[in-house]
Amino acid sequence: MDARTGGVLALILGQGMKLVLVGQGVGLITALGLTRLIASRLYGIAATDPSVLLCVSGLLLLVALLACCLPARRAMRVDAMEALRYE
């Protein structure tokens, strides 16, 4: 991976989104495993309603992507030699 702006952006977004996808997978499996508990607390929707699960998952992915973009933009502005010299 090179230190050009595209490489820095891809590196930071890739690492951040990997963690988000793992967490989202664990969360979906846990939610599906706890459907009996969840079903007693919902009104008007099934606990395993695919549209709700997809909308919430999509919203969480969007928020996580935006949260990863802010540090990535900051890291793209730093000169590579300056960052190495600082270390």
Jmol script that loads the backbone (N, CA, C; Angstrom):
load data "model"
ATOM      1  N   MET A   1       0.855  -1.173   0.000  1.00  0.00           N
ATOM      2  CA  MET A   1       0.000   0.000   0.000  1.00  0.00           C
ATOM      3  C   MET A   1       0.898   1.232   0.000  1.00  0.00           C
ATOM      4  N   ASP A   2       0.618   2.150  -0.882  1.00  0.00           N
ATOM      5  CA  ASP A   2       1.439   3.352  -0.951  1.00  0.00           C
ATOM      6  C   ASP A   2       0.840   4.457  -0.092  1.00  0.00           C
ATOM      7  N   ALA A   3       1.598   5.516   0.056  1.00  0.00           N
ATOM      8  CA  ALA A   3       1.186   6.598   0.959  1.00  0.00           C
ATOM      9  C   ALA A   3       0.461   7.714   0.223  1.00  0.00           C
ATOM     10  N   ARG A   4       0.006   7.449  -0.978  1.00  0.00           N
ATOM     11  CA  ARG A   4      -0.781   8.469  -1.665  1.00  0.00           C
ATOM     12  C   ARG A   4      -2.142   8.586  -1.006  1.00  0.00           C
ATOM     13  N   THR A   5      -2.850   9.651  -1.298  1.00  0.00           N
ATOM     14  CA  THR A   5      -4.115   9.913  -0.614  1.00  0.00           C
ATOM     15  C   THR A   5      -5.127   8.793  -0.819  1.00  0.00           C
ATOM     16  N   GLY A   6      -5.181   8.214  -2.004  1.00  0.00           N
ATOM     17  CA  GLY A   6      -6.111   7.117  -2.253  1.00  0.00           C
ATOM     18  C   GLY A   6      -5.773   5.882  -1.434  1.00  0.00           C
ATOM     19  N   GLY A   7      -4.483   5.617  -1.275  1.00  0.00           N
ATOM     20  CA  GLY A   7      -4.060   4.473  -0.479  1.00  0.00           C
ATOM     21  C   GLY A   7      -4.365   4.650   0.996  1.00  0.00           C
ATOM     22  N   VAL A   8      -4.170   5.855   1.496  1.00  0.00           N
ATOM     23  CA  VAL A   8      -4.464   6.151   2.904  1.00  0.00           C
ATOM     24  C   VAL A   8      -5.967   6.038   3.153  1.00  0.00           C
ATOM     25  N   LEU A   9      -6.749   6.590   2.244  1.00  0.00           N
ATOM     26  CA  LEU A   9      -8.204   6.518   2.378  1.00  0.00           C
ATOM     27  C   LEU A   9      -8.681   5.067   2.373  1.00  0.00           C
ATOM     28  N   ALA A  10      -8.187   4.276   1.431  1.00  0.00           N
ATOM     29  CA  ALA A  10      -8.595   2.873   1.339  1.00  0.00           C
ATOM     30  C   ALA A  10      -8.179   2.090   2.581  1.00  0.00           C
ATOM     31  N   LEU A  11      -7.002   2.364   3.102  1.00  0.00           N
ATOM     32  CA  LEU A  11      -6.519   1.662   4.281  1.00  0.00           C
ATOM     33  C   LEU A  11      -7.388   1.952   5.506  1.00  0.00           C
ATOM     34  N   ILE A  12      -7.662   3.204   5.763  1.00  0.00           N
ATOM     35  CA  ILE A  12      -8.433   3.575   6.948  1.00  0.00           C
ATOM     36  C   ILE A  12      -9.882   3.127   6.826  1.00  0.00           C
ATOM     37  N   LEU A  13     -10.490   3.353   5.669  1.00  0.00           N
ATOM     38  CA  LEU A  13     -11.871   2.915   5.490  1.00  0.00           C
ATOM     39  C   LEU A  13     -11.981   1.392   5.531  1.00  0.00           C
ATOM     40  N   GLY A  14     -11.030   0.703   4.934  1.00  0.00           N
ATOM     41  CA  GLY A  14     -11.054  -0.764   4.936  1.00  0.00           C
ATOM     42  C   GLY A  14     -10.958  -1.341   6.328  1.00  0.00           C
ATOM     43  N   GLN A  15     -10.032  -0.823   7.124  1.00  0.00           N
ATOM     44  CA  GLN A  15      -9.881  -1.332   8.492  1.00  0.00           C
ATOM     45  C   GLN A  15     -11.102  -1.017   9.341  1.00  0.00           C
ATOM     46  N   GLY A  16     -11.633   0.172   9.205  1.00  0.00           N
ATOM     47  CA  GLY A  16     -12.804   0.550   9.987  1.00  0.00           C
ATOM     48  C   GLY A  16     -14.038  -0.251   9.610  1.00  0.00           C
ATOM     49  N   MET A  17     -14.256  -0.437   8.323  1.00  0.00           N
ATOM     50  CA  MET A  17     -15.450  -1.140   7.883  1.00  0.00           C
ATOM     51  C   MET A  17     -15.367  -2.649   8.159  1.00  0.00           C
ATOM     52  N   LYS A  18     -14.171  -3.213   8.203  1.00  0.00           N
ATOM     53  CA  LYS A  18     -14.041  -4.625   8.587  1.00  0.00           C
ATOM     54  C   LYS A  18     -14.567  -4.840  10.003  1.00  0.00           C
ATOM     55  N   LEU A  19     -14.182  -3.954  10.906  1.00  0.00           N
ATOM     56  CA  LEU A  19     -14.663  -4.053  12.290  1.00  0.00           C
ATOM     57  C   LEU A  19     -16.175  -3.868  12.367  1.00  0.00           C
ATOM     58  N   VAL A  20     -16.696  -2.950  11.589  1.00  0.00           N
ATOM     59  CA  VAL A  20     -18.132  -2.697  11.594  1.00  0.00           C
ATOM     60  C   VAL A  20     -18.893  -3.917  11.076  1.00  0.00           C
ATOM     61  N   LEU A  21     -18.415  -4.525  10.012  1.00  0.00           N
ATOM     62  CA  LEU A  21     -19.093  -5.687   9.440  1.00  0.00           C
ATOM     63  C   LEU A  21     -19.064  -6.880  10.390  1.00  0.00           C
ATOM     64  N   VAL A  22     -17.948  -7.082  11.080  1.00  0.00           N
ATOM     65  CA  VAL A  22     -17.878  -8.164  12.067  1.00  0.00           C
ATOM     66  C   VAL A  22     -18.871  -7.896  13.197  1.00  0.00           C
ATOM     67  N   GLY A  23     -18.892  -6.676  13.698  1.00  0.00           N
ATOM     68  CA  GLY A  23     -19.822  -6.322  14.762  1.00  0.00           C
ATOM     69  C   GLY A  23     -21.272  -6.427  14.324  1.00  0.00           C
ATOM     70  N   GLN A  24     -21.544  -6.055  13.106  1.00  0.00           N
ATOM     71  CA  GLN A  24     -22.903  -6.139  12.600  1.00  0.00           C
ATOM     72  C   GLN A  24     -23.337  -7.595  12.434  1.00  0.00           C
ATOM     73  N   GLY A  25     -22.440  -8.439  11.994  1.00  0.00           N
ATOM     74  CA  GLY A  25     -22.758  -9.859  11.876  1.00  0.00           C
ATOM     75  C   GLY A  25     -23.061 -10.484  13.225  1.00  0.00           C
ATOM     76  N   VAL A  26     -22.229 -10.183  14.207  1.00  0.00           N
ATOM     77  CA  VAL A  26     -22.458 -10.698  15.565  1.00  0.00           C
ATOM     78  C   VAL A  26     -23.783 -10.160  16.108  1.00  0.00           C
ATOM     79  N   GLY A  27     -24.056  -8.899  15.871  1.00  0.00           N
ATOM     80  CA  GLY A  27     -25.297  -8.297  16.347  1.00  0.00           C
ATOM     81  C   GLY A  27     -26.534  -8.909  15.712  1.00  0.00           C
ATOM     82  N   LEU A  28     -26.479  -9.163  14.403  1.00  0.00           N
ATOM     83  CA  LEU A  28     -27.625  -9.780  13.727  1.00  0.00           C
ATOM     84  C   LEU A  28     -27.862 -11.207  14.219  1.00  0.00           C
ATOM     85  N   ILE A  29     -26.794 -11.958  14.401  1.00  0.00           N
ATOM     86  CA  ILE A  29     -26.929 -13.331  14.905  1.00  0.00           C
ATOM     87  C   ILE A  29     -27.509 -13.313  16.318  1.00  0.00           C
ATOM     88  N   THR A  30     -27.040 -12.401  17.140  1.00  0.00           N
ATOM     89  CA  THR A  30     -27.556 -12.288  18.508  1.00  0.00           C
ATOM     90  C   THR A  30     -29.025 -11.861  18.503  1.00  0.00           C
ATOM     91  N   ALA A  31     -29.374 -10.910  17.643  1.00  0.00           N
ATOM     92  CA  ALA A  31     -30.766 -10.454  17.564  1.00  0.00           C
ATOM     93  C   ALA A  31     -31.685 -11.579  17.120  1.00  0.00           C
ATOM     94  N   LEU A  32     -31.238 -12.365  16.151  1.00  0.00           N
ATOM     95  CA  LEU A  32     -32.055 -13.479  15.699  1.00  0.00           C
ATOM     96  C   LEU A  32     -32.157 -14.560  16.776  1.00  0.00           C
ATOM     97  N   GLY A  33     -31.112 -14.709  17.571  1.00  0.00           N
ATOM     98  CA  GLY A  33     -31.140 -15.687  18.649  1.00  0.00           C
ATOM     99  C   GLY A  33     -32.039 -15.278  19.809  1.00  0.00           C
ATOM    100  N   LEU A  34     -32.258 -13.998  19.967  1.00  0.00           N
ATOM    101  CA  LEU A  34     -33.074 -13.499  21.076  1.00  0.00           C
ATOM    102  C   LEU A  34     -34.459 -13.034  20.627  1.00  0.00           C
ATOM    103  N   THR A  35     -34.978 -13.627  19.557  1.00  0.00           N
ATOM    104  CA  THR A  35     -36.255 -13.156  18.999  1.00  0.00           C
ATOM    105  C   THR A  35     -37.417 -13.307  19.967  1.00  0.00           C
ATOM    106  N   ARG A  36     -37.408 -14.308  20.823  1.00  0.00           N
ATOM    107  CA  ARG A  36     -38.526 -14.464  21.769  1.00  0.00           C
ATOM    108  C   ARG A  36     -38.573 -13.293  22.746  1.00  0.00           C
ATOM    109  N   LEU A  37     -37.417 -12.876  23.229  1.00  0.00           N
ATOM    110  CA  LEU A  37     -37.378 -11.735  24.139  1.00  0.00           C
ATOM    111  C   LEU A  37     -37.763 -10.448  23.421  1.00  0.00           C
ATOM    112  N   ILE A  38     -37.259 -10.294  22.220  1.00  0.00           N
ATOM    113  CA  ILE A  38     -37.535  -9.086  21.446  1.00  0.00           C
ATOM    114  C   ILE A  38     -39.002  -9.018  21.040  1.00  0.00           C
ATOM    115  N   ALA A  39     -39.593 -10.142  20.667  1.00  0.00           N
ATOM    116  CA  ALA A  39     -40.977 -10.166  20.186  1.00  0.00           C
ATOM    117  C   ALA A  39     -41.952  -9.670  21.251  1.00  0.00           C
ATOM    118  N   SER A  40     -41.666  -9.929  22.504  1.00  0.00           N
ATOM    119  CA  SER A  40     -42.578  -9.484  23.555  1.00  0.00           C
ATOM    120  C   SER A  40     -42.519  -7.966  23.759  1.00  0.00           C
ATOM    121  N   ARG A  41     -41.523  -7.306  23.239  1.00  0.00           N
ATOM    122  CA  ARG A  41     -41.366  -5.864  23.432  1.00  0.00           C
ATOM    123  C   ARG A  41     -41.752  -5.036  22.197  1.00  0.00           C
ATOM    124  N   LEU A  42     -42.081  -5.701  21.103  1.00  0.00           N
ATOM    125  CA  LEU A  42     -42.428  -4.994  19.872  1.00  0.00           C
ATOM    126  C   LEU A  42     -43.937  -4.958  19.681  1.00  0.00           C
ATOM    127  N   TYR A  43     -44.402  -3.900  19.066  1.00  0.00           N
ATOM    128  CA  TYR A  43     -45.830  -3.767  18.784  1.00  0.00           C
ATOM    129  C   TYR A  43     -45.999  -3.510  17.291  1.00  0.00           C
ATOM    130  N   GLY A  44     -46.691  -4.391  16.627  1.00  0.00           N
ATOM    131  CA  GLY A  44     -47.010  -4.185  15.219  1.00  0.00           C
ATOM    132  C   GLY A  44     -45.960  -4.669  14.225  1.00  0.00           C
ATOM    133  N   ILE A  45     -44.849  -5.203  14.694  1.00  0.00           N
ATOM    134  CA  ILE A  45     -43.814  -5.713  13.793  1.00  0.00           C
ATOM    135  C   ILE A  45     -43.344  -7.069  14.316  1.00  0.00           C
ATOM    136  N   ALA A  46     -42.956  -7.926  13.394  1.00  0.00           N
ATOM    137  CA  ALA A  46     -42.372  -9.211  13.788  1.00  0.00           C
ATOM    138  C   ALA A  46     -40.911  -8.987  14.169  1.00  0.00           C
ATOM    139  N   ALA A  47     -40.415  -9.795  15.069  1.00  0.00           N
ATOM    140  CA  ALA A  47     -39.030  -9.642  15.528  1.00  0.00           C
ATOM    141  C   ALA A  47     -38.025  -9.962  14.426  1.00  0.00           C
ATOM    142  N   THR A  48     -38.436 -10.746  13.457  1.00  0.00           N
ATOM    143  CA  THR A  48     -37.527 -11.121  12.359  1.00  0.00           C
ATOM    144  C   THR A  48     -37.955 -10.477  11.045  1.00  0.00           C
ATOM    145  N   ASP A  49     -38.576  -9.321  11.101  1.00  0.00           N
ATOM    146  CA  ASP A  49     -39.012  -8.621   9.896  1.00  0.00           C
ATOM    147  C   ASP A  49     -37.789  -8.220   9.074  1.00  0.00           C
ATOM    148  N   PRO A  50     -37.638  -8.781   7.863  1.00  0.00           N
ATOM    149  CA  PRO A  50     -36.431  -8.503   7.067  1.00  0.00           C
ATOM    150  C   PRO A  50     -36.260  -7.040   6.692  1.00  0.00           C
ATOM    151  N   SER A  51     -37.357  -6.330   6.433  1.00  0.00           N
ATOM    152  CA  SER A  51     -37.211  -4.929   6.028  1.00  0.00           C
ATOM    153  C   SER A  51     -36.656  -4.082   7.177  1.00  0.00           C
ATOM    154  N   VAL A  52     -37.079  -4.357   8.402  1.00  0.00           N
ATOM    155  CA  VAL A  52     -36.567  -3.612   9.556  1.00  0.00           C
ATOM    156  C   VAL A  52     -35.088  -3.934   9.769  1.00  0.00           C
ATOM    157  N   LEU A  53     -34.743  -5.217   9.704  1.00  0.00           N
ATOM    158  CA  LEU A  53     -33.343  -5.600   9.893  1.00  0.00           C
ATOM    159  C   LEU A  53     -32.446  -4.982   8.821  1.00  0.00           C
ATOM    160  N   LEU A  54     -32.912  -4.965   7.573  1.00  0.00           N
ATOM    161  CA  LEU A  54     -32.117  -4.375   6.492  1.00  0.00           C
ATOM    162  C   LEU A  54     -31.993  -2.856   6.638  1.00  0.00           C
ATOM    163  N   CYS A  55     -33.073  -2.198   7.018  1.00  0.00           N
ATOM    164  CA  CYS A  55     -33.020  -0.730   7.185  1.00  0.00           C
ATOM    165  C   CYS A  55     -32.088  -0.336   8.322  1.00  0.00           C
ATOM    166  N   VAL A  56     -32.182  -1.028   9.441  1.00  0.00           N
ATOM    167  CA  VAL A  56     -31.323  -0.701  10.577  1.00  0.00           C
ATOM    168  C   VAL A  56     -29.869  -1.020  10.249  1.00  0.00           C
ATOM    169  N   SER A  57     -29.627  -2.153   9.582  1.00  0.00           N
ATOM    170  CA  SER A  57     -28.258  -2.506   9.203  1.00  0.00           C
ATOM    171  C   SER A  57     -27.670  -1.489   8.239  1.00  0.00           C
ATOM    172  N   GLY A  58     -28.480  -1.063   7.275  1.00  0.00           N
ATOM    173  CA  GLY A  58     -28.024  -0.056   6.324  1.00  0.00           C
ATOM    174  C   GLY A  58     -27.723   1.274   6.982  1.00  0.00           C
ATOM    175  N   LEU A  59     -28.578   1.674   7.909  1.00  0.00           N
ATOM    176  CA  LEU A  59     -28.356   2.928   8.630  1.00  0.00           C
ATOM    177  C   LEU A  59     -27.073   2.862   9.456  1.00  0.00           C
ATOM    178  N   LEU A  60     -26.846   1.745  10.126  1.00  0.00           N
ATOM    179  CA  LEU A  60     -25.619   1.589  10.910  1.00  0.00           C
ATOM    180  C   LEU A  60     -24.381   1.593  10.018  1.00  0.00           C
ATOM    181  N   LEU A  61     -24.462   0.964   8.848  1.00  0.00           N
ATOM    182  CA  LEU A  61     -23.330   0.999   7.919  1.00  0.00           C
ATOM    183  C   LEU A  61     -23.045   2.419   7.441  1.00  0.00           C
ATOM    184  N   LEU A  62     -24.085   3.175   7.156  1.00  0.00           N
ATOM    185  CA  LEU A  62     -23.908   4.553   6.704  1.00  0.00           C
ATOM    186  C   LEU A  62     -23.267   5.414   7.788  1.00  0.00           C
ATOM    187  N   VAL A  63     -23.734   5.290   9.015  1.00  0.00           N
ATOM    188  CA  VAL A  63     -23.167   6.062  10.124  1.00  0.00           C
ATOM    189  C   VAL A  63     -21.708   5.671  10.350  1.00  0.00           C
ATOM    190  N   ALA A  64     -21.408   4.367  10.286  1.00  0.00           N
ATOM    191  CA  ALA A  64     -20.029   3.907  10.473  1.00  0.00           C
ATOM    192  C   ALA A  64     -19.124   4.406   9.350  1.00  0.00           C
ATOM    193  N   LEU A  65     -19.628   4.433   8.131  1.00  0.00           N
ATOM    194  CA  LEU A  65     -18.840   4.936   7.007  1.00  0.00           C
ATOM    195  C   LEU A  65     -18.524   6.415   7.193  1.00  0.00           C
ATOM    196  N   LEU A  66     -19.501   7.182   7.623  1.00  0.00           N
ATOM    197  CA  LEU A  66     -19.250   8.597   7.895  1.00  0.00           C
ATOM    198  C   LEU A  66     -18.266   8.779   9.045  1.00  0.00           C
ATOM    199  N   ALA A  67     -18.364   7.923  10.057  1.00  0.00           N
ATOM    200  CA  ALA A  67     -17.447   8.016  11.190  1.00  0.00           C
ATOM    201  C   ALA A  67     -16.027   7.641  10.789  1.00  0.00           C
ATOM    202  N   CYS A  68     -15.867   6.783   9.801  1.00  0.00           N
ATOM    203  CA  CYS A  68     -14.529   6.418   9.317  1.00  0.00           C
ATOM    204  C   CYS A  68     -13.975   7.473   8.362  1.00  0.00           C
ATOM    205  N   CYS A  69     -14.847   8.219   7.703  1.00  0.00           N
ATOM    206  CA  CYS A  69     -14.386   9.216   6.725  1.00  0.00           C
ATOM    207  C   CYS A  69     -13.695  10.396   7.388  1.00  0.00           C
ATOM    208  N   LEU A  70     -14.146  10.787   8.568  1.00  0.00           N
ATOM    209  CA  LEU A  70     -13.540  11.954   9.225  1.00  0.00           C
ATOM    210  C   LEU A  70     -12.061  11.726   9.554  1.00  0.00           C
ATOM    211  N   PRO A  71     -11.661  10.628  10.204  1.00  0.00           N
ATOM    212  CA  PRO A  71     -10.227  10.408  10.431  1.00  0.00           C
ATOM    213  C   PRO A  71      -9.464  10.166   9.135  1.00  0.00           C
ATOM    214  N   ALA A  72     -10.118   9.561   8.143  1.00  0.00           N
ATOM    215  CA  ALA A  72      -9.445   9.317   6.870  1.00  0.00           C
ATOM    216  C   ALA A  72      -9.119  10.626   6.171  1.00  0.00           C
ATOM    217  N   ARG A  73     -10.041  11.573   6.191  1.00  0.00           N
ATOM    218  CA  ARG A  73      -9.770  12.881   5.575  1.00  0.00           C
ATOM    219  C   ARG A  73      -8.632  13.598   6.289  1.00  0.00           C
ATOM    220  N   ARG A  74      -8.604  13.484   7.619  1.00  0.00           N
ATOM    221  CA  ARG A  74      -7.536  14.119   8.387  1.00  0.00           C
ATOM    222  C   ARG A  74      -6.187  13.463   8.068  1.00  0.00           C
ATOM    223  N   ALA A  75      -6.179  12.149   7.942  1.00  0.00           N
ATOM    224  CA  ALA A  75      -4.931  11.435   7.664  1.00  0.00           C
ATOM    225  C   ALA A  75      -4.433  11.703   6.243  1.00  0.00           C
ATOM    226  N   MET A  76      -5.332  11.967   5.312  1.00  0.00           N
ATOM    227  CA  MET A  76      -4.912  12.243   3.934  1.00  0.00           C
ATOM    228  C   MET A  76      -4.181  13.577   3.831  1.00  0.00           C
ATOM    229  N   ARG A  77      -4.441  14.492   4.749  1.00  0.00           N
ATOM    230  CA  ARG A  77      -3.808  15.811   4.687  1.00  0.00           C
ATOM    231  C   ARG A  77      -2.391  15.827   5.237  1.00  0.00           C
ATOM    232  N   VAL A  78      -2.018  14.793   5.988  1.00  0.00           N
ATOM    233  CA  VAL A  78      -0.697  14.755   6.618  1.00  0.00           C
ATOM    234  C   VAL A  78       0.336  14.287   5.598  1.00  0.00           C
ATOM    235  N   ASP A  79       1.443  14.994   5.533  1.00  0.00           N
ATOM    236  CA  ASP A  79       2.543  14.590   4.666  1.00  0.00           C
ATOM    237  C   ASP A  79       3.203  13.344   5.259  1.00  0.00           C
ATOM    238  N   ALA A  80       3.501  12.354   4.412  1.00  0.00           N
ATOM    239  CA  ALA A  80       4.061  11.078   4.885  1.00  0.00           C
ATOM    240  C   ALA A  80       5.420  11.275   5.554  1.00  0.00           C
ATOM    241  N   MET A  81       6.279  12.098   4.996  1.00  0.00           N
ATOM    242  CA  MET A  81       7.606  12.318   5.581  1.00  0.00           C
ATOM    243  C   MET A  81       7.492  13.034   6.931  1.00  0.00           C
ATOM    244  N   GLU A  82       6.563  13.940   7.031  1.00  0.00           N
ATOM    245  CA  GLU A  82       6.363  14.641   8.298  1.00  0.00           C
ATOM    246  C   GLU A  82       5.865  13.675   9.387  1.00  0.00           C
ATOM    247  N   ALA A  83       4.969  12.778   9.004  1.00  0.00           N
ATOM    248  CA  ALA A  83       4.454  11.797   9.964  1.00  0.00           C
ATOM    249  C   ALA A  83       5.554  10.846  10.421  1.00  0.00           C
ATOM    250  N   LEU A  84       6.408  10.426   9.500  1.00  0.00           N
ATOM    251  CA  LEU A  84       7.528   9.538   9.859  1.00  0.00           C
ATOM    252  C   LEU A  84       8.537  10.262  10.736  1.00  0.00           C
ATOM    253  N   ARG A  85       8.784  11.518  10.451  1.00  0.00           N
ATOM    254  CA  ARG A  85       9.720  12.294  11.245  1.00  0.00           C
ATOM    255  C   ARG A  85       9.195  12.487  12.662  1.00  0.00           C
ATOM    256  N   TYR A  86       7.885  12.608  12.803  1.00  0.00           N
ATOM    257  CA  TYR A  86       7.263  12.792  14.114  1.00  0.00           C
ATOM    258  C   TYR A  86       7.393  11.545  14.971  1.00  0.00           C
ATOM    259  N   GLU A  87       7.357  10.364  14.345  1.00  0.00           N
ATOM    260  CA  GLU A  87       7.478   9.095  15.069  1.00  0.00           C
ATOM    261  C   GLU A  87       8.873   9.019  15.637  1.00  0.00           C
TER     262      GLU A  87
END
end "model"
wireframe off; spacefill off
backbone 0.3
color backbone group
